[in-house]
Each structure stands twice: as structure tokens, then as C-alpha cells.
Amino acid sequence: MSISGQRTAGVTHEVNQLIAAIRTHAENAARLLGAGRSQGTGENLTSIAAMTGRIGTITETLRSFSRRASGSMEPILAEDVIDDALSLLSVRIRDSGVTIERKRIDPSPIVMANRMRLEQILVNLLQTVLDALKDQPEPRVEIAFADNGEMVAISDRDNGLGLAPQDSQEPLHAVHHQQGKGSRLGLVISEEIARELGGSLRHDDAGQERGSSFTVELRRAA
């Protein structure tokens, strides 16, 4: 598939994921209203509003996909974008029982990126690791930073099944073990976006018996 085709497929995958999350939020809100619990309904509706806004942003950027770079680059506090990505996936994370562990560093790193596109990478990576953790006991995701002065690395490590042995040579283009085609497309599109932002996306094999680690590396803001 061409890069253009991969991008279109990746965006379609992301929008479909958001639509599925909106449906889940709406069903939760309806269930809470039926039980007379209006307090939780507001939280679900707020999440729905945020996700519909993101869909609008994604579809707006489709017009610029014919250009190599889309959107302006600016200094961004990486922690803020992680907060946004986790908020978009909050209901799925809660319902799946996944524990999110965040390893922060001081000072919090500032990277050069386009905020929406960095968020797209992080959402895709989190979707991938959440898929990998389905039906796993005590599922856990660790989000960590590393700053070498020139580049900032953001890593998502899970304790799922990891990659199938036959996929280890080209992990970003392989189907994540026990996952569907959508996860592969999400990684492919994220790899391309990372390159456009002047960075990279890689799969790290630290020799652990279980799990996978995906790292996006971006230029540190001066």
C-alpha cells in the first residue's frame, strides 16, 4: 500500500475508533440516566463532546494530507499531550481495568511538534497496547520519558503477549500478536507522522519475557 493509502487507512481507523468510543460513552450515559445517576452522565457527555471535536479536527486535516508536512511545528509540553490522549481513551482504559503508570522527569520535557499530530501518534500507540492487553491478567501500561539533551523519547511499555516471533524483524509493519489489522495500520501511520515531525517511532525489545515497548522520539525544543 502507498504512503498515501496507508495514511488514509490510518485516519479511517482512528475515526472509527473514536466513533466506537462515542458509542460506548453514549450507552454508558443512557444506562446511568436509566438508573437515575445523573452525576456520571455529565462525564460521559463531556467525553463525547471532546471526541466529536477531535473527529472534526482530523477530517479538517485530510485536506492537507497531500502535502508532506501538515500543520505548524511549535514547542509543546509533552505531558499535556499525553493527558489529552489518556482523556480520549479514559472510558476504554477504565472498562478494561488497565493500570496506567507514568514515569515523570523533572523538568517536564518540551518537544518540537504539531500538537494534533503528536496526539494522533500517542492515541494510536495507546490503542495498540490496549489491544495487546485484552484478556491479560493485571494489565499494565508504563509511560516513560528519556531526555538526552537533543531528543526526547516517549515510551509505552505493556505487559501483554508482545509480538509474534515471525514479526520481530519488521514490528511496526506487522500485525501485533493477537491483534487486528487496525493496530498495524495505526503503527504504520504513526511511524510516518513521527518522521514528518523530524523524529522516529520504533519497537524496543528489551529482552522481557512478555510485553512490548514502542518509543516515539522527537526533537527537544531549544
N, C-alpha and C positions, 0 to 999 in steps of 0.2 A: 504494500500500500504506500502511496506517495506521502510526503510530509503533510501536504495539504489535506489529503484524505484522512491521515491519522489525526490531524488537528480537529477536523470536522467531527470525526467519530468520537474523539475525546470530549469535545464540548457537548455533543449529544449525550454521551454517557453521564457527564456531570449534571446536565439539566435534568435528565431522567432520575438521577439520584436525589436531586433536590425535590422533584415532584413527588417521589416516593416518601421523602421525609415530611413534606407538607401534608400528604395524605395521612401519615401516622399522627402528626400533630392534630389534624382536624378530627380524626377518630378519637384521640385522647380527650380533646375538648368536648366532643359530643358525649362521651362516656361520663366525664366529670359533671357536665351540666345535668345529665340524666340522674346523677347521684346527688344533685344539689350542692356540689362542691365548686362554687364559682371562683374561689381563690386560684386554683390551679389552671382554670380556663384562661385567665389573663396571660399566664406564662406561655401557654401553647399558642395563643393568638399573636403574641409578640414575636415568637419564633417564626410563625408563618409569615408575618409581615417582613421580617428580615430576609427570609429565604426568597420570597417573591421579588424583593428588591434586588437580591443577588442575581436572580434569573434575568431581570431587566438589564443589569449591568453586563452580564455575559452575552446576551443577544445583541446588545449595542456594540460590543467589541467584534462581533462577527464581521462587520463591515470593514474592519481593519486587518483581517486575517491574511489578506493578500500581500500585505507589507511584511517585511522581515521582522520589524520591531513594532510592537503595539503598545501605545501609552508612554507617558513620560517616566523617566527614572528620577528618583528622589531619595534622600535619606529617610529610612523607615526604622522605627523601633521594632525589632523582630518579635519581641514578646507580645506586642499589641496585635500583630497579625495572627500569631498562634492563638491568642484569646478569641479572635473573631472566628477562626477555623473551628475551634472547640465549641464555640457557641452554636455554630451552624449544625454541628453534629451532636449537640448535647442530649437530645432525646434518644438517639440511637445508642450513644455511649451509656446512658443510664439504663436503658432497657436491656442492653447486652451484658450488663454487670462488669464492664471493663474498668479496671483501675488505671487512672492516668497519673503517672509520676513525672513531675517536672524538675529537672536539674538546672537551676538558675546559676548564672555567673554575675559577678559584680565588677565593673558596671555592665548593665544590660546592653548587649550588642546592637549597634545601629548599622544597617546594611544599605547598599545602593540597589534599589529595585523599584518595580512598579507594584504598588500595593495590591491591586486586584489580582495580578498575575501570580504574585508570590502566594497570596491566599489560595489561588486555584491549585498551585503545587501542593500546599500543605493539606488542603481538603482531600485531594486525590491520594496523597500518601496515607493519611489517616483512614480513608475509606479502604485502602488496600490492607492495612494492618488489622482493621476491624473485621474485614472479610476473613483474614487468616486466623483470627481468634474465635471464630464461630464454633460453638460447642466445645471449646477448650476449657479445662478446669482452671479456676483462678486466673482469668485472662488479665494481662497487664501490658501497658504501653509506657515506655520511658521516652520522654522528650528531653534532649540534652543539647547544650551548646559547646562549641570549641572555637576559640579565637586565637589565631596565630599572628595577629597584627595586620595582615593584609587581607585575609579571607576569614569569613565566619561560617562555620559548619553547624547545621541544624539537623539532628539525627532523631529518627523514630525507630525504636527497637521494640519488637514484640516478643512474646514467649509462646508463639504458635508453632505450627508444624514446619515453617520455613519453606525453602524452595525444594522442589523435586530434584534429585541428583542430575538428571538429564538437562535441567535448566540452568545449572550453575555457571555455564560459560557465557550466556547472554541473559542475565537475570532480568533486566529491565524490559526485554522483548519477549520474555517467556510468560507463560501462564502461571501465576503464583500457585503453589501447591494447594490443591483442593479449592481453588477459586475459579471464577468465571472469566469470560472474555473481557468484561468491563474493567477488571482490575489491571489487566495487561494494557488496555488502551489508556487507562488513567496514568500508568507509569510512562508509557511512550510519550504522551502529550506533555507530561511534567518534565521529562528529560529535555524535550525540545524547548520548552519555555525557559528552563534553567539556563540553557545555552544562550538564548536570546537576552537574558539578563546578565550575561557575562560570567556565568557560573557553571555549575555542573550538578548532575544527580548520579549517585552511584549506589550500588548494593554492597554492603560491607559484610564479609564473612569473617567473624572473629573467632571461628572455631567452636562456637557454642553448639551444644547438642540440639537445642531447639531454638526456633525463632529466626527472625530476620531483622536486619537493620538497614534502613535506607537513609542516605545523607544527602541533603542539598547544601551546596557550598556557594556562597555569594561574596562579592567584593565588600569589604568593610568600608563604611563611609569615613572619609577623612575627618 
